Amino acid sequence: MPAAADIREKRQQAILDLIDAEQIGRQSILVEKLQAQGFTATQSSVSRDLQQMGVTKAGSAYIAPGAAGDNASLVELPADYVREIDTAGINLTVVKTAIGAAQRVAVFLDRSDWPEIVGTVSGDDTIFIATRDARGQKQLIAKLKHALPA
């Protein structure tokens, strides 16, 4: 009988394969698809797996860690949640989001590997983004505004 760790690893790889192959936005769909592949899966186990693997939700679909990569498409930014972009000094940008969405947007920004971003701090509906200098801040704001829906 395979060890629990082996089963979990195989289930987690199946989750990554599923979210890579198609847009999936609900854990219940992942559970159904995993069960169809013969895995024992519950909403709780899938939730734990997603958290352990660092999978996040961007917009209406789960994305694997590093999926944004160096060539992150601005379309992938969960821009529907962004409400306002402002500055606070020469290297601090403040992004206001829908309530509860700041962490989701901040995770995207952290994983985007945009060179302008030194780091982010997010709350419930606000993100502080530190840039190295004023030039980096201007580049970041341009990228963010380009990504927002018209």
N, C-alpha and C positions, 0 to 999 in steps of 0.2 A: 504494500500500500504506500503511495507517495506521501511524503511529509507535507504538513500543512504549508510550509514555506514554499515548496515546489508548486503546490496547487495555486497558492496566492500569486506567485510569479507568473504562472501560465495565464491565470485569469486577468492579471494586470496587463500582460502583453496583448491579450485578446481585446481588452478595452482600448488600448492604444491603436490597435489595428482597426477597430470599429470606428473610432473617432477620426482616424486618418482617412478612412474610406468614404465616409459620409458625414454630413452635419447631423449631429445628435445633440439635442438640447435638454433632454430629460433623463433622469436616472432610471425611471421606470422603463424607458425604451432600452437602455443598456442592460437592465436586468433581463428583459424579455429576450434580447438578442444573445446574451450570454447563456441563458438557459437553453435556447434553441441550439447552441453549440455544445451543450452537454455540461456546462459548468453549473455548480451549485452557487447561486447568487441571490442576494436579497438587496433591498434598497440600502440597508445598513452596511453590508459588506462593500457594495459599490461606492457608497459615500466615503468609507474609510480608504478604499483603494484610490479614489480620485484625489483625496487629500494627501495620502502618502506619496503619490506619484507627482504631485504638484500640478495636476491638471486644473485649468481654470476655465471659466465660461466667458467668452467674448461675444457679446451680442446674444444671439440665441443658440450658440453652439459651443460645445466643449472643445478646448484646444490643448494639445500636449505641451509640456514644458519644452521650450526651445523652438516651438513651431514657428514663432515669429522670426527668430533668427536674426542675422545681420541684415538681411534684405527684407525686413518687415514691410509688408504692404500697408500703406496708410489706411486702406479700406478695412483692415482687420481691427483697427482701433474701435473699441466700443463707443463710437462717437455719439450714438443716440443718447447716451447718458450725460454727455458734457453740456453744461448750461452756460458757462461763462469762463473766460480766460482773462486774467489780469496780472499785473506785475506788482512786486513789493520789493523795491530796490533793484540793484543792477544784476543780481543773479538769482533771484527767487521769483518763481512763477506760481501763481495760485490758480488752480482749476476748480471750479464749482461744478458739482455733478448732481444728478438726481439723488434723492435720499437713498442711502444704502448702496450706491454704485461706486463710490470713490475707490474702494479697495480693488474692485474689478478693473477699473481703468488704470490704477497705479500698478497693478501686476503686469498689465500689458506694457506700460511704459518701462517698468523695470526690466522686462524680458526683451524689449525691443532692441537693446544695445545701441540706441541712438547715442552718438558720441557726445552730444551736448549735455546729456543728463548725468549728473554726478550721483544723485539719489532722490528718493521720494519719501514723503511721510504722508500717510492718508488717515483720514478719520471716516466719518459716515458719509459726508457729502462734500468734503474739501480735500484737495491734494496740494501739498507744497512740493514743488520740484526745484531742486537746486541745480544750477548750471555753473560752469567754471567762471564765466565772465558775461559781460553784457552782449557780446557777439553771439555766444552760445545761446543766450536767452532769446535773442531775436530769431535765430535759426529754429529753435524749438517752437516758439510761438507760430512761426510761419508753417511749420510741419503740422502743428495741431490745428490751425485754422484751415489748412488745406484738407485735412481729414474730416472736418465737420460737414454735415449735410447742408446744402445750400438753403 
